[in-house]
Amino acid sequence: MENTNQEYERYQKARKKVKEIKGFYSHLTVYILAISVLTYINLKYTPEYIWVIWSAVGWGFGVFGHASKTFNWVPFFGKDWEEKKIQEFIEEENQKKNKFQ
């Protein structure tokens, strides 16, 4: 029974990760398409001022943030960091509990 529960939990984690990756690639695809269209509009109607760069850079930061979260590039506040902090707090609570008994 325990083994089946662990397998189900692993399956759910894997499924969640696949959904995150799929969401990132959807975001990246929309970014590429939208920036392409904006670049065309910019170059066709106002080639004297390249304003599309501001859209590309601004939205690019968002895409980079999404990628760093999806692929765990951020060493701080990632999933491993969360688990370590949770374990730290549990240990602190256990020590406090044992101290007063």
C-alpha positions, 0 to 999 in steps of 0.5 A: 500500500505504501509503495503504491502511494509513493508511486502515485506521489512521484507520478503527480510530481512528474505530471506537475513538472511536465505541466510547468515545462509545457507552460514555459514552452507555450509562453516562449512560443507566444513571446517569439510570435508576438515579438516577430509581429511587433518587429514587423509593425515597427519596421514597416511603419516607424523604422526611424525609431526601433521601439520594439526593443523595449517590448522584447527586453521587458517581456524577455525578463518575464520569459527568463524568470519563467524559465529559471523557475521552471528549470530550477536555475535560481539557487534561492527559493527553489524547490530544494531550498523550500524542502531544506527550510521546511526540514529546518523549521521541523527540527527547530520545533522538535528541539523546542518541544524536547527542551520543554519536556 
